Amino acid sequence: MAITASMVKELRESTGAGMMDAKRALTETDGDMEAAVDWLRTKGLAKAAKKSGRIAAEGLVGVAVDGGVGVAVEVNSETDFVAKNADFQKMVAGITSAALKVSDIEALKAADLGGKPVETVVSEAIAVIGENMTLRRMVRVAGDSVVSYVHNAAAPDMGKIGVLVAVKGTDNGIAKQIAMHIAATSPASLGEADLDPALIEREKAVLTEQARESGKPEAVIEKMIAGRMAKFFEEVTLLGQKFVMNPDITVAQAAKDAGVEVVGFVRVAVGEGIEKKEEDFAAEVAKTLQGA
């Protein structure tokens, strides 16, 4: 596969690796971007591998809580200008409230909002505002108590990042602190058992290669891998992470000390995983002139 300059640029931006190292990684992996990231990590050449896709889409995340149920809804727009529009925000608030009465995104699209299906309301907003919009996703959590938190709020209960935390037991304020922690650290799962097995295997493969390149005996290598995997679980699972409010204890311990158990959480960031095409400004101008 031909390795292009844009591929090298993308890999450099996502890992912090040098140009030649990025090019070699892509060559060694036949242009497979994910495998190239792992190759660089194995060689110790990746300064920072991004955990998710580039965030490019605009819009808002709305959150709502009713007793022991909480929902978070993402509605995308093409520009941040529309996300700041009062009518758009009113629509997001209405859709989020409607989400409390349904169980999934398809039911939400058909739910009533001012006498019309939510899907129709979004379509009509597109016609009025003149910009494409998408009701992208809805997530729901439940527990004895659910708390919401919005980071970078654009209006009450909506912003760029929405977090919900469900706990078992009587919440005394710890759930809100944990929600703020989640907004900052973006854990991959609640605990080790909830982690994507593919993610675990991928990490283990990288750590195994790193350990074997040390040239140490197999018995030592196995201990190295076990220790590094334990560190990995501590970094990516909510319950294993050091609590930002008190780094001397884990989130699990902080919840236990407060008399509750965290049973679920969601963190929704606007445009997460959506890659927006970016065109060179000079090329865009040239294209416009050609069409004139």
ZAMAR-326143 format. One record per residue (C-alpha): z, x, y; residue number from 1. Coordinates in Angstrom, 1 decimal, decimal comma. Each point is the difference from the previous one (the first is absolute). Layout:
<tidren z="Z" x="X" y="Y" seq="NUM"/>
...
This chain:
<tidren z="0,0" x="0,0" y="0,0" seq="1"/>
<tidren z="-0,9" x="1,3" y="3,5" seq="2"/>
<tidren z="3,1" x="0,8" y="2,1" seq="3"/>
<tidren z="-0,6" x="-1,1" y="3,5" seq="4"/>
<tidren z="1,7" x="1,1" y="3,2" seq="5"/>
<tidren z="1,5" x="-3,5" y="0,5" seq="6"/>
<tidren z="1,6" x="0,2" y="-3,4" seq="7"/>
<tidren z="1,5" x="3,4" y="0,8" seq="8"/>
<tidren z="1,2" x="-1,3" y="3,4" seq="9"/>
<tidren z="1,7" x="-3,1" y="-1,7" seq="10"/>
<tidren z="1,8" x="2,2" y="-2,5" seq="11"/>
<tidren z="1,2" x="2,4" y="2,6" seq="12"/>
<tidren z="1,3" x="-2,8" y="2,2" seq="13"/>
<tidren z="1,9" x="-1,6" y="-3,0" seq="14"/>
<tidren z="1,5" x="3,2" y="-1,3" seq="15"/>
<tidren z="0,2" x="2,6" y="2,8" seq="16"/>
<tidren z="-1,9" x="2,5" y="-2,2" seq="17"/>
<tidren z="-2,4" x="2,6" y="1,4" seq="18"/>
<tidren z="-3,7" x="-0,7" y="0,1" seq="19"/>
<tidren z="-1,0" x="2,4" y="-2,8" seq="20"/>
<tidren z="2,9" x="-1,2" y="-2,2" seq="21"/>
<tidren z="-1,1" x="-3,6" y="0,5" seq="22"/>
<tidren z="-3,6" x="0,8" y="-0,8" seq="23"/>
<tidren z="1,0" x="1,9" y="-3,2" seq="24"/>
<tidren z="2,3" x="-2,8" y="-1,1" seq="25"/>
<tidren z="-2,9" x="-2,5" y="0,4" seq="26"/>
<tidren z="-2,3" x="2,3" y="-1,9" seq="27"/>
<tidren z="2,5" x="0,5" y="-2,8" seq="28"/>
<tidren z="0,5" x="-3,8" y="-0,4" seq="29"/>
<tidren z="-3,7" x="-1,0" y="0,5" seq="30"/>
<tidren z="0,7" x="-1,8" y="3,2" seq="31"/>
<tidren z="2,9" x="-2,2" y="-1,3" seq="32"/>
<tidren z="2,2" x="-0,3" y="3,1" seq="33"/>
<tidren z="3,2" x="-1,0" y="-1,9" seq="34"/>
<tidren z="-0,4" x="2,8" y="-2,5" seq="35"/>
<tidren z="-0,7" x="2,5" y="2,8" seq="36"/>
<tidren z="3,3" x="-1,0" y="1,6" seq="37"/>
<tidren z="1,8" x="0,7" y="-3,3" seq="38"/>
<tidren z="-1,9" x="3,3" y="-0,4" seq="39"/>
<tidren z="1,2" x="1,2" y="3,4" seq="40"/>
<tidren z="3,5" x="-1,1" y="-0,8" seq="41"/>
<tidren z="-0,1" x="1,9" y="-3,3" seq="42"/>
<tidren z="-1,0" x="3,1" y="1,9" seq="43"/>
<tidren z="2,6" x="-0,5" y="2,7" seq="44"/>
<tidren z="-2,7" x="-0,4" y="2,6" seq="45"/>
<tidren z="0,6" x="-3,6" y="1,1" seq="46"/>
<tidren z="2,5" x="-0,2" y="2,9" seq="47"/>
<tidren z="0,3" x="-3,8" y="-0,2" seq="48"/>
<tidren z="-1,8" x="-2,5" y="-2,3" seq="49"/>
<tidren z="-0,2" x="-3,4" y="1,5" seq="50"/>
<tidren z="1,7" x="-2,7" y="-2,1" seq="51"/>
<tidren z="-2,4" x="-2,8" y="1,0" seq="52"/>
<tidren z="-3,4" x="-0,6" y="1,4" seq="53"/>
<tidren z="-0,7" x="0,5" y="3,7" seq="54"/>
<tidren z="1,3" x="-2,9" y="2,1" seq="55"/>
<tidren z="-2,9" x="-1,2" y="2,2" seq="56"/>
<tidren z="-0,1" x="-3,8" y="0,2" seq="57"/>
<tidren z="1,8" x="-1,8" y="2,8" seq="58"/>
<tidren z="2,0" x="-3,3" y="0,1" seq="59"/>
<tidren z="3,6" x="-1,0" y="-0,6" seq="60"/>
<tidren z="2,6" x="-0,5" y="-2,8" seq="61"/>
<tidren z="2,1" x="-3,1" y="0,3" seq="62"/>
<tidren z="3,4" x="-0,5" y="-1,7" seq="63"/>
<tidren z="2,1" x="-3,1" y="-0,7" seq="64"/>
<tidren z="3,2" x="-0,6" y="-1,9" seq="65"/>
<tidren z="1,4" x="-3,3" y="-1,2" seq="66"/>
<tidren z="3,3" x="0,4" y="-1,9" seq="67"/>
<tidren z="-0,6" x="2,1" y="-3,0" seq="68"/>
<tidren z="-3,8" x="0,2" y="0,4" seq="69"/>
<tidren z="-2,0" x="2,3" y="2,2" seq="70"/>
<tidren z="-3,7" x="0,4" y="0,6" seq="71"/>
<tidren z="-2,2" x="2,5" y="1,8" seq="72"/>
<tidren z="-3,6" x="-0,8" y="0,9" seq="73"/>
<tidren z="-2,7" x="2,4" y="1,3" seq="74"/>
<tidren z="-2,8" x="-1,4" y="2,2" seq="75"/>
<tidren z="-2,6" x="2,6" y="1,0" seq="76"/>
<tidren z="-2,2" x="0,1" y="3,1" seq="77"/>
<tidren z="-2,7" x="2,5" y="1,0" seq="78"/>
<tidren z="1,9" x="1,3" y="3,1" seq="79"/>
<tidren z="3,5" x="0,4" y="1,2" seq="80"/>
<tidren z="-1,0" x="-1,9" y="3,1" seq="81"/>
<tidren z="-0,3" x="-3,2" y="-2,0" seq="82"/>
<tidren z="3,3" x="0,8" y="-1,7" seq="83"/>
<tidren z="1,7" x="-0,2" y="3,4" seq="84"/>
<tidren z="-1,6" x="-3,3" y="0,8" seq="85"/>
<tidren z="2,5" x="-2,9" y="0,3" seq="86"/>
<tidren z="-2,2" x="-2,4" y="-1,9" seq="87"/>
<tidren z="-0,4" x="2,4" y="-2,9" seq="88"/>
<tidren z="3,7" x="0,6" y="-0,1" seq="89"/>
<tidren z="0,7" x="-3,8" y="0,0" seq="90"/>
<tidren z="-2,4" x="-0,3" y="-3,0" seq="91"/>
<tidren z="1,7" x="2,8" y="-1,9" seq="92"/>
<tidren z="3,4" x="-1,6" y="0,6" seq="93"/>
<tidren z="-1,3" x="-3,4" y="-1,3" seq="94"/>
<tidren z="-1,5" x="1,6" y="-3,1" seq="95"/>
<tidren z="3,2" x="1,9" y="-0,7" seq="96"/>
<tidren z="2,1" x="-3,2" y="0,2" seq="97"/>
<tidren z="-2,5" x="-1,7" y="-2,3" seq="98"/>
<tidren z="0,4" x="2,8" y="-2,5" seq="99"/>
<tidren z="3,6" x="-0,9" y="-0,6" seq="100"/>
<tidren z="-1,2" x="-3,2" y="-1,8" seq="101"/>
<tidren z="-2,4" x="1,7" y="-2,4" seq="102"/>
<tidren z="0,0" x="2,6" y="-2,7" seq="103"/>
<tidren z="-3,2" x="2,1" y="0,5" seq="104"/>
<tidren z="-2,9" x="0,8" y="2,4" seq="105"/>
<tidren z="-2,4" x="-2,6" y="-1,5" seq="106"/>
<tidren z="2,5" x="-2,8" y="0,4" seq="107"/>
<tidren z="0,7" x="1,3" y="3,6" seq="108"/>
<tidren z="-3,7" x="-0,3" y="0,9" seq="109"/>
<tidren z="0,0" x="-3,6" y="-1,1" seq="110"/>
<tidren z="3,4" x="-0,8" y="1,6" seq="111"/>
<tidren z="0,2" x="-2,4" y="3,0" seq="112"/>
<tidren z="0,3" x="1,4" y="3,5" seq="113"/>
<tidren z="-0,3" x="-2,5" y="2,8" seq="114"/>
<tidren z="-1,9" x="-2,5" y="-2,2" seq="115"/>
<tidren z="-2,5" x="2,6" y="-1,2" seq="116"/>
<tidren z="-0,1" x="2,5" y="-2,9" seq="117"/>
<tidren z="1,1" x="3,5" y="1,0" seq="118"/>
<tidren z="-3,4" x="1,3" y="-1,0" seq="119"/>
<tidren z="-1,7" x="-2,4" y="2,4" seq="120"/>
<tidren z="2,4" x="1,0" y="2,8" seq="121"/>
<tidren z="-0,9" x="3,7" y="-0,4" seq="122"/>
<tidren z="-3,8" x="-0,9" y="-0,1" seq="123"/>
<tidren z="0,3" x="-2,0" y="3,2" seq="124"/>
<tidren z="1,9" x="2,9" y="1,7" seq="125"/>
<tidren z="-2,8" x="2,3" y="-0,9" seq="126"/>
<tidren z="-2,5" x="-2,3" y="1,7" seq="127"/>
<tidren z="2,1" x="-0,3" y="3,1" seq="128"/>
<tidren z="1,1" x="3,7" y="0,4" seq="129"/>
<tidren z="-3,3" x="1,4" y="-1,2" seq="130"/>
<tidren z="1,6" x="2,6" y="-2,3" seq="131"/>
<tidren z="0,3" x="0,2" y="-3,8" seq="132"/>
<tidren z="3,4" x="-0,8" y="-1,4" seq="133"/>
<tidren z="1,4" x="0,1" y="-3,5" seq="134"/>
<tidren z="3,0" x="-1,6" y="-1,7" seq="135"/>
<tidren z="0,4" x="3,1" y="-2,1" seq="136"/>
<tidren z="3,2" x="-0,4" y="-2,0" seq="137"/>
<tidren z="3,4" x="-1,7" y="-0,5" seq="138"/>
<tidren z="3,0" x="1,3" y="-1,7" seq="139"/>
<tidren z="3,2" x="-1,8" y="-0,9" seq="140"/>
<tidren z="3,6" x="1,1" y="-1,1" seq="141"/>
<tidren z="3,1" x="-2,0" y="-1,0" seq="142"/>
<tidren z="3,7" x="0,7" y="-0,4" seq="143"/>
<tidren z="3,4" x="-1,2" y="0,9" seq="144"/>
<tidren z="-0,9" x="1,2" y="3,5" seq="145"/>
<tidren z="-3,2" x="1,2" y="1,6" seq="146"/>
<tidren z="-0,2" x="2,0" y="3,3" seq="147"/>
<tidren z="-3,1" x="0,8" y="2,0" seq="148"/>
<tidren z="-0,8" x="2,8" y="2,4" seq="149"/>
<tidren z="-3,1" x="0,7" y="2,1" seq="150"/>
<tidren z="-0,8" x="3,4" y="1,3" seq="151"/>
<tidren z="-2,1" x="0,3" y="3,2" seq="152"/>
<tidren z="0,4" x="-3,8" y="0,6" seq="153"/>
<tidren z="-2,8" x="-1,5" y="2,1" seq="154"/>
<tidren z="1,8" x="-3,4" y="0,1" seq="155"/>
<tidren z="3,0" x="-1,5" y="-1,8" seq="156"/>
<tidren z="-0,3" x="0,5" y="-3,8" seq="157"/>
<tidren z="-3,4" x="1,7" y="0,2" seq="158"/>
<tidren z="-1,2" x="3,5" y="0,5" seq="159"/>
<tidren z="-1,7" x="3,0" y="-1,6" seq="160"/>
<tidren z="2,5" x="0,4" y="-2,9" seq="161"/>
<tidren z="2,0" x="-2,8" y="-1,6" seq="162"/>
<tidren z="2,8" x="0,6" y="-2,5" seq="163"/>
<tidren z="1,9" x="-2,5" y="-2,3" seq="164"/>
<tidren z="3,1" x="0,9" y="-2,0" seq="165"/>
<tidren z="1,5" x="-2,3" y="-2,6" seq="166"/>
<tidren z="3,6" x="0,6" y="-1,2" seq="167"/>
<tidren z="2,3" x="-1,4" y="-2,6" seq="168"/>
<tidren z="3,5" x="-0,7" y="1,5" seq="169"/>
<tidren z="1,2" x="-0,8" y="3,5" seq="170"/>
<tidren z="-1,8" x="2,1" y="2,6" seq="171"/>
<tidren z="2,2" x="1,5" y="2,7" seq="172"/>
<tidren z="-2,7" x="1,7" y="2,0" seq="173"/>
<tidren z="-1,0" x="2,7" y="-2,5" seq="174"/>
<tidren z="-3,3" x="-1,7" y="-0,8" seq="175"/>
<tidren z="-1,3" x="0,3" y="3,5" seq="176"/>
<tidren z="0,9" x="3,7" y="0,0" seq="177"/>
<tidren z="-1,9" x="0,4" y="-3,3" seq="178"/>
<tidren z="-3,0" x="-1,8" y="1,4" seq="179"/>
<tidren z="-0,1" x="2,5" y="2,9" seq="180"/>
<tidren z="0,3" x="2,8" y="-2,6" seq="181"/>
<tidren z="-3,0" x="-1,5" y="-1,9" seq="182"/>
<tidren z="-2,1" x="-0,2" y="3,2" seq="183"/>
<tidren z="0,6" x="3,7" y="0,6" seq="184"/>
<tidren z="-0,4" x="1,4" y="-3,6" seq="185"/>
<tidren z="-2,5" x="-2,4" y="-1,6" seq="186"/>
<tidren z="1,3" x="0,3" y="-3,6" seq="187"/>
<tidren z="-2,5" x="-0,5" y="-2,8" seq="188"/>
<tidren z="2,3" x="-2,3" y="-2,1" seq="189"/>
<tidren z="3,6" x="-1,3" y="-0,3" seq="190"/>
<tidren z="0,9" x="2,3" y="-2,9" seq="191"/>
<tidren z="-1,5" x="2,3" y="-2,6" seq="192"/>
<tidren z="-0,7" x="-2,8" y="-2,4" seq="193"/>
<tidren z="-2,2" x="-1,7" y="2,6" seq="194"/>
<tidren z="-2,2" x="2,9" y="0,8" seq="195"/>
<tidren z="-3,7" x="-0,1" y="-1,0" seq="196"/>
<tidren z="-0,3" x="1,9" y="-3,3" seq="197"/>
<tidren z="-3,2" x="1,5" y="1,2" seq="198"/>
<tidren z="1,7" x="1,5" y="3,1" seq="199"/>
<tidren z="2,7" x="1,5" y="-2,2" seq="200"/>
<tidren z="-2,5" x="1,6" y="-2,4" seq="201"/>
<tidren z="-2,1" x="1,3" y="2,9" seq="202"/>
<tidren z="3,1" x="1,7" y="1,6" seq="203"/>
<tidren z="1,2" x="1,4" y="-3,3" seq="204"/>
<tidren z="-3,5" x="1,5" y="-0,7" seq="205"/>
<tidren z="0,0" x="1,7" y="3,4" seq="206"/>
<tidren z="3,6" x="1,3" y="-0,5" seq="207"/>
<tidren z="-0,8" x="1,2" y="-3,5" seq="208"/>
<tidren z="-2,9" x="2,1" y="1,2" seq="209"/>
<tidren z="2,0" x="1,4" y="2,8" seq="210"/>
<tidren z="2,8" x="1,0" y="-2,4" seq="211"/>
<tidren z="-2,3" x="1,6" y="-2,5" seq="212"/>
<tidren z="-1,6" x="2,1" y="2,7" seq="213"/>
<tidren z="3,4" x="1,6" y="0,4" seq="214"/>
<tidren z="-0,5" x="1,7" y="-3,4" seq="215"/>
<tidren z="3,5" x="-0,8" y="-1,1" seq="216"/>
<tidren z="1,0" x="-0,9" y="-3,6" seq="217"/>
<tidren z="-0,7" x="-3,5" y="-1,2" seq="218"/>
<tidren z="3,7" x="-0,9" y="-0,3" seq="219"/>
<tidren z="0,5" x="1,0" y="3,7" seq="220"/>
<tidren z="-3,2" x="-1,9" y="1,0" seq="221"/>
<tidren z="1,3" x="-3,2" y="-1,6" seq="222"/>
<tidren z="3,2" x="0,2" y="2,0" seq="223"/>
<tidren z="-1,9" x="0,7" y="3,2" seq="224"/>
<tidren z="-2,2" x="-3,1" y="-0,6" seq="225"/>
<tidren z="3,1" x="-2,2" y="-0,7" seq="226"/>
<tidren z="1,7" x="1,2" y="3,1" seq="227"/>
<tidren z="-3,1" x="-0,5" y="2,2" seq="228"/>
<tidren z="-0,6" x="-3,4" y="-1,4" seq="229"/>
<tidren z="3,6" x="-1,0" y="0,7" seq="230"/>
<tidren z="-0,6" x="1,1" y="3,6" seq="231"/>
<tidren z="-3,2" x="-2,0" y="0,2" seq="232"/>
<tidren z="1,8" x="-3,2" y="-1,1" seq="233"/>
<tidren z="2,6" x="0,7" y="2,6" seq="234"/>
<tidren z="-2,6" x="0,2" y="2,7" seq="235"/>
<tidren z="-2,2" x="-2,9" y="-0,9" seq="236"/>
<tidren z="2,4" x="-2,7" y="-1,3" seq="237"/>
<tidren z="2,0" x="-2,1" y="2,5" seq="238"/>
<tidren z="3,2" x="0,1" y="-2,1" seq="239"/>
<tidren z="-0,3" x="3,8" y="-0,5" seq="240"/>
<tidren z="-0,7" x="0,9" y="3,6" seq="241"/>
<tidren z="2,7" x="1,5" y="2,3" seq="242"/>
<tidren z="1,1" x="-2,8" y="2,3" seq="243"/>
<tidren z="-1,3" x="0,8" y="3,6" seq="244"/>
<tidren z="3,2" x="-1,4" y="1,5" seq="245"/>
<tidren z="2,1" x="2,3" y="-2,2" seq="246"/>
<tidren z="-2,0" x="2,8" y="-1,8" seq="247"/>
<tidren z="3,1" x="0,9" y="-2,1" seq="248"/>
<tidren z="-0,6" x="-3,1" y="-2,2" seq="249"/>
<tidren z="-2,9" x="-1,8" y="-1,6" seq="250"/>
<tidren z="-1,2" x="-3,4" y="1,0" seq="251"/>
<tidren z="1,3" x="-1,3" y="-3,3" seq="252"/>
<tidren z="3,5" x="1,4" y="0,8" seq="253"/>
<tidren z="-0,1" x="-1,4" y="3,5" seq="254"/>
<tidren z="-0,8" x="-3,5" y="-1,3" seq="255"/>
<tidren z="2,7" x="0,3" y="-2,7" seq="256"/>
<tidren z="2,6" x="1,1" y="2,6" seq="257"/>
<tidren z="-0,9" x="-3,1" y="2,1" seq="258"/>
<tidren z="0,4" x="-2,3" y="-3,1" seq="259"/>
<tidren z="-3,6" x="-0,9" y="-0,5" seq="260"/>
<tidren z="-2,9" x="0,9" y="-2,3" seq="261"/>
<tidren z="-3,5" x="0,4" y="1,3" seq="262"/>
<tidren z="-2,2" x="-2,1" y="-2,3" seq="263"/>
<tidren z="-3,4" x="0,2" y="1,8" seq="264"/>
<tidren z="-1,8" x="1,1" y="3,1" seq="265"/>
<tidren z="-3,4" x="0,0" y="1,6" seq="266"/>
<tidren z="-1,5" x="2,2" y="2,8" seq="267"/>
<tidren z="-3,3" x="-1,2" y="1,5" seq="268"/>
<tidren z="-1,8" x="2,2" y="2,6" seq="269"/>
<tidren z="-3,0" x="-1,2" y="1,9" seq="270"/>
<tidren z="-3,3" x="1,2" y="-1,5" seq="271"/>
<tidren z="1,7" x="1,9" y="-2,8" seq="272"/>
<tidren z="-2,6" x="1,4" y="-2,3" seq="273"/>
<tidren z="-3,0" x="-1,4" y="2,0" seq="274"/>
<tidren z="-2,4" x="2,7" y="1,1" seq="275"/>
<tidren z="-1,9" x="-0,8" y="3,2" seq="276"/>
<tidren z="-3,4" x="1,8" y="0,5" seq="277"/>
<tidren z="0,1" x="2,3" y="2,9" seq="278"/>
<tidren z="-3,3" x="1,0" y="1,6" seq="279"/>
<tidren z="-0,6" x="3,1" y="2,2" seq="280"/>
<tidren z="-0,2" x="-1,2" y="3,6" seq="281"/>
<tidren z="-3,1" x="2,1" y="0,7" seq="282"/>
<tidren z="-1,7" x="-1,4" y="-3,1" seq="283"/>
<tidren z="0,9" x="-3,5" y="1,1" seq="284"/>
<tidren z="-1,5" x="0,5" y="3,4" seq="285"/>
<tidren z="-3,2" x="1,5" y="-1,5" seq="286"/>
<tidren z="-0,3" x="-3,0" y="-2,4" seq="287"/>
<tidren z="0,3" x="-2,4" y="3,0" seq="288"/>
<tidren z="-2,7" x="1,8" y="2,0" seq="289"/>
<tidren z="-2,3" x="0,0" y="-3,0" seq="290"/>
<tidren z="0,3" x="-3,7" y="-0,3" seq="291"/>
<tidren z="-0,6" x="-0,5" y="3,8" seq="292"/>
